Amino acid sequence: DEKISSPTIELIDVDGNIVGIQNLADVLQRIDRAEFTVVRVDKSSKPPKCRMMRKKDLFDKMKKKKKASPGLRQQGGTPRELLVGSNITEHDLSHKLNRVEQLLNKKRQVRVIIVRKTQRGKPDRSRPLADEIIAQLTSVGKLHGSIVVEGKNTTFLLMPN
């Protein structure tokens, strides 16, 4: 209502009928501001075309538009990252897997990065750990692509089922 800068507007009523060119201040005084609002429909025309709408209808329209538009969540969006040390304990791993499971249930992609810590005398656990994570999450997610080993990091992407 107050964002409309022009003093005169071309008004369209709630039913879609063109009322005509009106003074904006007069229109705002006449309508019940608790139930109705004036929304700019066409910015380019002179004077701007504005529609009188019920606030409930406007809210429902915005809600439908938000629900219908494909957002990042529906597409999986940018993947969330989970950093795991190669020497993680079973207890800590179970907590991280619970978090990954929650994200996959919300239809989010999760990129798991296993960072190899330098430990002399111990074998590298990165690949078996990656296989274990994938096996435990098969009910809610699947591996997308392949497991990539780059230097000290082992990376893979999980997609929701």
C-alpha positions as CSV (number, residue, x, y, z in Angstrom):
1,D,0.0,0.0,0.0
2,E,2.5,2.6,1.1
3,K,5.2,1.3,-1.3
4,I,3.1,2.7,-4.3
5,S,4.8,6.0,-5.1
6,S,2.3,7.4,-7.6
7,P,-0.5,9.7,-6.2
8,T,-3.0,8.3,-8.7
9,I,-3.6,4.7,-9.7
10,E,-5.8,2.7,-12.1
11,L,-7.8,0.6,-9.7
12,I,-9.1,-2.9,-10.3
13,D,-11.6,-4.2,-7.6
14,V,-11.7,-7.5,-5.9
15,D,-13.9,-9.1,-8.6
16,G,-11.5,-8.0,-11.4
17,N,-13.6,-5.1,-12.7
18,I,-11.8,-1.9,-13.7
19,V,-12.9,0.9,-11.4
20,G,-10.9,3.6,-13.2
21,I,-8.2,6.2,-12.3
22,Q,-8.4,7.0,-8.6
23,N,-6.5,9.0,-6.0
24,L,-4.4,6.5,-4.0
25,A,-5.0,8.3,-0.7
26,D,-8.8,8.3,-1.2
27,V,-8.7,4.6,-2.0
28,L,-6.7,3.7,1.1
29,Q,-9.1,5.7,3.3
30,R,-12.2,4.0,1.8
31,I,-11.1,0.4,2.1
32,D,-11.0,-1.7,5.3
33,R,-7.2,-1.9,5.8
34,A,-7.6,-4.9,8.1
35,E,-9.2,-7.0,5.4
36,F,-8.0,-5.5,2.1
37,T,-4.8,-4.3,0.6
38,V,-3.8,-2.6,-2.7
39,V,-1.3,-4.5,-4.8
40,R,0.6,-3.1,-7.8
41,V,-0.1,-5.3,-10.8
42,D,1.6,-3.4,-13.7
43,K,4.5,-1.1,-12.8
44,S,5.2,0.1,-16.3
45,S,1.8,1.7,-17.1
46,K,1.1,5.3,-16.3
47,P,-0.7,5.5,-13.8
48,P,0.3,2.1,-12.3
49,K,-2.4,-0.5,-12.4
50,C,-3.3,-1.7,-8.9
51,R,-5.6,-4.4,-7.7
52,M,-7.6,-4.4,-4.5
53,M,-7.2,-7.9,-2.8
54,R,-8.3,-9.6,0.3
55,K,-5.3,-10.1,2.6
56,K,-6.3,-13.8,3.0
57,D,-6.3,-14.3,-0.8
58,L,-2.9,-12.6,-1.1
59,F,-1.5,-14.8,1.6
60,D,-2.9,-18.0,0.0
61,K,-1.5,-16.9,-3.4
62,M,1.9,-16.3,-1.9
63,K,1.8,-19.7,-0.1
64,K,0.9,-21.5,-3.3
65,K,3.6,-19.8,-5.2
66,K,6.2,-20.7,-2.6
67,K,5.0,-24.3,-2.5
68,A,4.9,-24.7,-6.3
69,S,8.3,-23.1,-7.2
70,P,11.0,-25.7,-7.4
71,G,13.4,-24.6,-4.6
72,L,16.8,-25.9,-3.6
73,R,15.2,-28.5,-1.3
74,Q,13.1,-30.1,-4.0
75,Q,16.1,-30.4,-6.3
76,G,18.5,-31.4,-3.6
77,G,20.2,-28.0,-3.9
78,T,23.8,-27.5,-3.0
79,P,24.9,-30.5,-1.0
80,R,25.5,-30.3,2.7
81,E,29.0,-31.4,3.7
82,L,29.9,-33.8,6.4
83,L,33.6,-34.0,7.5
84,V,34.6,-37.3,9.1
85,G,38.1,-38.2,10.3
86,S,39.3,-41.6,9.2
87,N,39.9,-42.6,12.9
88,I,36.4,-41.8,14.1
89,T,35.0,-43.9,16.8
90,E,31.8,-46.0,16.3
91,H,29.9,-43.9,18.8
92,D,30.8,-40.6,17.0
93,L,30.1,-42.2,13.6
94,S,26.6,-43.2,14.7
95,H,25.8,-39.6,15.7
96,K,27.1,-38.3,12.3
97,L,25.1,-41.0,10.5
98,N,21.9,-40.0,12.3
99,R,22.4,-36.4,11.1
100,V,23.0,-37.6,7.5
101,E,19.9,-39.7,7.7
102,Q,17.9,-36.7,8.8
103,L,19.2,-34.6,5.9
104,L,18.5,-37.4,3.4
105,N,14.9,-37.7,4.8
106,K,14.5,-34.0,4.1
107,K,15.5,-34.7,0.5
108,R,18.9,-33.0,0.8
109,Q,22.1,-34.1,-0.9
110,V,25.0,-34.9,1.4
111,R,28.7,-34.8,0.4
112,V,30.7,-37.0,2.8
113,I,34.4,-36.1,3.1
114,I,36.6,-38.5,4.9
115,V,39.9,-36.8,6.0
116,R,42.8,-39.2,6.5
117,K,44.7,-38.3,9.6
118,T,48.4,-39.2,9.5
119,Q,49.0,-42.1,11.9
120,R,52.2,-44.2,11.6
121,G,51.8,-47.9,11.7
122,K,48.0,-47.9,11.2
123,P,46.4,-48.8,7.9
124,D,44.3,-46.3,6.0
125,R,40.6,-46.7,7.0
126,S,39.1,-44.2,4.5
127,R,37.8,-46.7,1.9
128,P,36.4,-49.3,4.3
129,L,34.8,-46.4,6.3
130,A,33.2,-45.0,3.1
131,D,31.8,-48.5,2.3
132,E,30.5,-48.8,5.8
133,I,28.7,-45.4,5.7
134,I,27.1,-46.2,2.3
135,A,26.0,-49.6,3.6
136,Q,24.4,-48.1,6.7
137,L,22.5,-45.5,4.8
138,T,21.1,-47.6,1.9
139,S,17.6,-47.4,3.3
140,V,17.4,-43.6,3.0
141,G,20.0,-42.7,0.4
142,K,22.1,-43.9,-2.5
143,L,25.6,-43.2,-3.8
144,H,25.6,-40.7,-6.7
145,G,28.7,-41.2,-8.9
146,S,31.7,-42.9,-7.4
147,I,33.9,-42.7,-4.4
148,V,36.8,-40.2,-5.2
149,V,40.1,-40.4,-3.5
150,E,42.1,-37.1,-3.8
151,G,45.3,-36.9,-1.8
152,K,44.3,-37.4,1.9
153,N,40.6,-37.0,1.3
154,T,38.0,-39.6,0.2
155,T,34.8,-37.9,-1.1
156,F,31.4,-39.2,-2.2
157,L,27.9,-37.8,-2.7
158,L,24.8,-39.3,-1.2
159,M,21.4,-38.6,-2.8
160,P,18.0,-39.2,-1.2
161,N,16.0,-42.3,-2.4
